[in-house]
C-alpha cells in the first residue's frame, strides 16, 4: 500500500528505495515518540501536479520542530522543491505526502538532540475516513493538556492518544471518536477537526486545545467567502444535541460528514448541509477548478 520495490523516499540528502531505508533500534524517536510530521496532499490539476498549501504545511513543520526542540536545517523552499522532485521520481500526481523529522541516532536520554533526520515519503491514498457519513462516539479519552505538551505542534507522540481513542471507538462499533479537552469542551477527532452547523452558521473549537488544522482553516476561509458565519468558540457536547448537522476536516480525511454522535442522529442529511457545500468547494479548490479569492 505505502511502497513497492521501486518506491523512492527522500532520506537525509538522498533519494533511496523505501525498502532500504533504515533507523536505529536505539533511536530516541523509536523509544519516546519524539518526532514531528506533516500530512500533505498533492492533486492533479489542469496546470499539472500541485501540492496544496505546501508553504503552510512546511512552515508548520518548522514550527513543530521549534516547539519540541528538534533542529531542522532544510528551508521551507527546499522542502517544497524536494517534495515535487519526489513526486516526479515516483510518477505520482494525486498523492499523500508524509514528511517526518525524527531523532534517529542512538540516544536514550530525555534531552533534545543536536541533530535530526528528515524523511519525506509519498503514496497514493484515498480519503482516510472514506466517503460515507460517520457514526461518531464521544470518547472517554481527552485531548492532551496544552500545559503538558505543545498541542499545536504536530508531534508524533501526541498520536498515541489519537490511536487509543480511535481504536476504542471502532471496537465499540463506531467509525470515529470525538474527544473533549481537559475542561469538558468539545475539542476534535483523533486526526481531524470538528464543525457543527446550526441555523445556517458554523461552529468549531478555537485554537488553544486543538491542532488548528490547515484544512480547518481553509474551510473557514471558504465559508466566509460564501457568506457563511463561522464562530470559533468553546461548546459542550450537550450543545450538539441541538445542532442541525456536523462534519470533520483534515488533510487525510478532507471533508467528511458526521451522521450521528453516540445515539443522536443529526436531523439534516449531510448532502443538504453547509458541510457538503464546502466539501464540494474544497474539492474544486484543491483540484484547480476554483480560483482562490
C-alpha positions in Angstrom: 0.0 0.0 0.0 2.7 2.5 1.0 5.5 1.4 -1.2 6.7 -1.3 -3.6 10.1 -2.4 -4.7 10.6 0.7 -6.9 9.3 3.3 -4.5 11.8 6.1 -3.5 11.8 8.2 -0.4 13.9 11.2 0.5 16.1 10.5 3.4 18.8 12.8 4.8 20.0 14.3 1.5 19.4 11.3 -0.9 16.6 9.6 -2.7 16.7 6.0 -1.7 14.5 2.9 -2.1 11.9 2.8 0.7 12.7 -0.9 1.2 16.3 0.0 2.0 15.7 3.0 4.4 16.5 2.2 8.0 16.6 3.6 11.5 18.5 2.6 14.6 16.5 0.5 17.1 18.1 2.7 19.8 16.8 5.9 18.2 15.3 8.4 20.6 12.3 8.6 18.4 11.7 4.9 18.4 11.6 4.8 22.2 9.9 8.0 23.1 7.8 9.0 20.1 10.0 12.1 19.8 9.4 13.4 16.2 7.2 15.7 14.3 5.5 15.3 10.9 3.1 16.7 8.4 0.3 15.3 6.3 0.1 17.0 2.9 -1.7 16.2 -0.3 -0.9 16.8 -4.0 -3.6 16.9 -6.6 -3.7 16.5 -10.4 -4.9 19.9 -11.7 -5.3 21.5 -15.1 -1.9 23.0 -14.6 -0.2 19.8 -13.6 0.5 18.3 -10.2 0.1 20.8 -7.4 0.9 20.4 -3.7 -2.0 22.0 -1.8 -0.7 24.7 0.6 2.8 23.3 0.6 4.2 26.5 2.1 1.8 26.5 5.1 2.4 22.8 5.8 6.2 23.2 5.8 6.0 26.3 7.8 4.1 24.3 10.4 6.7 21.6 10.2 9.3 24.1 11.2 7.1 25.4 14.0 6.6 21.9 15.3 10.4 21.4 15.3 11.0 24.5 17.3 8.2 23.7 19.7 9.7 20.3 20.7 13.4 21.2 20.2 14.2 19.3 17.0 16.7 21.0 14.7 15.7 21.3 11.1 18.2 22.9 8.7 16.2 22.5 5.4 14.3 25.6 4.4 10.6 25.7 3.5 11.6 26.4 -0.1 14.0 23.5 -0.2 11.4 21.2 1.3 8.9 22.1 -1.3 11.4 21.5 -4.1 12.4 18.2 -2.7 8.8 17.1 -2.5 8.0 17.9 -6.1 11.1 16.0 -7.1 10.0 13.0 -5.0 6.5 13.0 -6.6 8.1 13.2 -10.1 10.5 10.3 -9.3 7.6 8.1 -8.1 5.3 9.2 -11.0 2.7 10.4 -8.6 0.1 13.1 -9.2 -2.7 12.6 -6.7 -0.7 11.7 -3.6 -0.5 11.9 0.1 2.9 13.2 1.4 4.4 12.4 4.8 7.5 14.5 5.9 8.9 13.3 9.2 11.6 14.9 11.3 13.0 12.5 13.8 15.8 11.8 16.2 17.4 8.7 14.6 20.7 8.5 16.4 21.2 6.1 19.3 20.2 8.2 22.3 18.4 7.0 25.5 18.5 10.4 27.2 15.5 12.7 27.7 17.2 15.8 26.3 16.8 17.4 22.9 19.4 16.2 20.3 22.0 18.2 18.4 20.8 16.9 15.1 17.8 15.3 13.4 16.9 13.1 10.4 14.5 14.1 7.6 12.3 11.6 5.8 9.8 12.5 3.0 7.6 9.7 1.7 4.6 9.8 -0.7 2.0 7.3 -1.8 -1.5 7.1 -3.4 -4.1 7.2 -0.6 -7.8 7.8 -0.7 -9.8 9.7 1.8 -8.6 8.5 5.3 -12.2 8.2 6.7 -13.8 7.3 3.4 -16.8 9.0 1.7 -19.7 7.7 3.9 -21.0 9.8 6.7 -19.6 8.8 10.1 -21.1 7.3 13.2 -19.0 9.1 15.9 -18.6 8.2 19.6 -17.9 10.7 22.3 -14.7 9.4 23.7 -13.8 8.9 27.4 -10.3 10.0 26.5 -9.3 13.6 26.5 -7.0 15.5 24.2 -3.6 16.3 25.8 -3.5 19.3 28.1 -1.6 22.2 26.4 0.2 22.8 29.7 1.7 19.4 29.4 2.7 19.3 25.8 2.6 21.8 22.9 -0.7 20.6 21.3 -0.3 23.0 18.4 2.8 21.1 17.3 2.1 18.1 15.1 4.2 15.8 17.2 4.2 12.0 16.7 3.9 11.2 20.4 0.5 13.0 20.6 -0.9 10.4 18.3 -0.7 7.7 20.9 -3.7 9.5 22.4 -5.4 9.5 18.9 -4.7 5.8 18.3 -6.2 4.7 21.6 -9.3 6.8 21.2 -9.9 5.8 17.6 -9.3 2.1 18.3 -11.7 2.3 21.3 -14.4 3.8 19.1 -14.0 1.2 16.4 -14.0 -1.6 18.9 -17.4 -0.3 20.1 -18.9 -0.3 16.6 -18.3 3.4 15.6 -16.4 4.9 12.8 -14.5 7.6 14.7 -14.1 9.2 18.1 -14.7 12.8 19.2 -12.6 14.0 22.2 -13.1 16.7 24.7 -10.5 18.9 26.2 -9.5 18.9 29.9 -12.3 21.5 30.6 -15.1 19.3 29.2 -15.4 21.2 25.9 -15.5 19.5 22.5 -12.0 19.6 21.0 -11.5 17.5 17.9 -11.3 14.0 16.5 -8.2 11.8 16.7 -6.9 13.1 13.4 -9.5 15.7 12.2 -11.1 18.9 13.4 -14.8 19.1 14.1 -17.5 21.5 12.9 -21.2 21.7 13.6 -24.0 23.6 11.8 -26.8 25.5 13.5 -29.3 27.8 11.8 -27.1 28.3 8.8 -24.0 29.1 10.7 -20.9 27.1 11.6 -19.2 26.5 15.0 -15.8 25.0 15.8 -13.4 24.8 18.7 -11.0 27.7 18.9 -7.2 27.3 18.9 -5.6 26.5 22.2 -6.6 23.0 23.0 -6.6 21.6 19.4 -4.3 21.3 16.4 -5.6 24.1 14.3 -5.6 22.2 11.0 -4.7 23.7 7.6 -7.8 22.1 6.1 -9.9 23.5 9.0 -8.5 27.0 8.2 -9.2 26.5 4.5 -12.8 25.5 5.3 -13.3 28.6 7.5 -12.0 30.8 4.6 -14.3 29.1 2.1 -17.3 29.5 4.4 -16.6 33.2 4.9 -16.2 33.7 1.1 -19.6 32.1 0.7 -21.1 34.5 3.3 -21.5 31.8 6.0 -20.7 32.9 9.5 -18.1 30.9 11.4 -17.8 31.0 15.2 -14.7 29.7 16.9 -15.9 29.2 20.5 -15.9 26.6 23.2 -19.0 24.4 23.4 -20.1 21.3 25.4 -21.3 18.0 23.9 -24.8 18.9 25.1 -24.9 21.7 22.6 -24.6 19.2 19.8 -28.0 17.7 20.6 -29.4 20.9 19.1 -27.2 21.0 16.0 -28.5 20.6 12.5 -25.5 18.8 11.1 -21.8 18.2 11.6 -18.6 17.3 9.7 -14.9 16.7 10.2 -11.9 18.1 8.3 -8.3 17.1 7.8 -5.7 16.7 5.1 -6.0 12.9 5.1 -9.8 12.9 5.6 -10.5 16.1 3.6 -14.2 16.9 4.4 -16.4 14.1 5.7 -19.9 14.3 7.1 -20.9 13.1 10.6 -24.2 11.2 10.7 -24.5 10.8 14.4 -22.9 11.3 17.8 -23.5 8.3 20.1 -27.2 7.6 19.7 -28.1 11.1 18.5 -28.7 11.4 14.7 -28.2 14.9 13.3 -31.5 15.9 11.6 -30.2 17.4 8.4 -28.9 15.0 5.8 -25.2 15.7 5.1 -25.8 16.2 1.4 -28.1 19.1 2.2 -25.8 20.7 4.7 -23.3 23.5 4.7 -20.6 20.9 5.2 -21.5 19.2 1.9 -21.4 22.6 0.1 -18.0 23.4 1.5 -16.7 19.8 0.7 -17.6 20.5 -3.0 -15.9 23.9 -2.9 -12.8 22.3 -1.2 -12.6 19.7 -3.9 -12.8 22.4 -6.6 -10.1 24.4 -4.8 -7.5 21.7 -4.4 -8.0 20.3 -7.9 -7.7 23.8 -9.5 -11.3 24.3 -10.6 -11.9 27.1 -8.1 -9.6 30.1 -8.1 -8.7 31.2 -4.5 -10.2 34.6 -3.5 
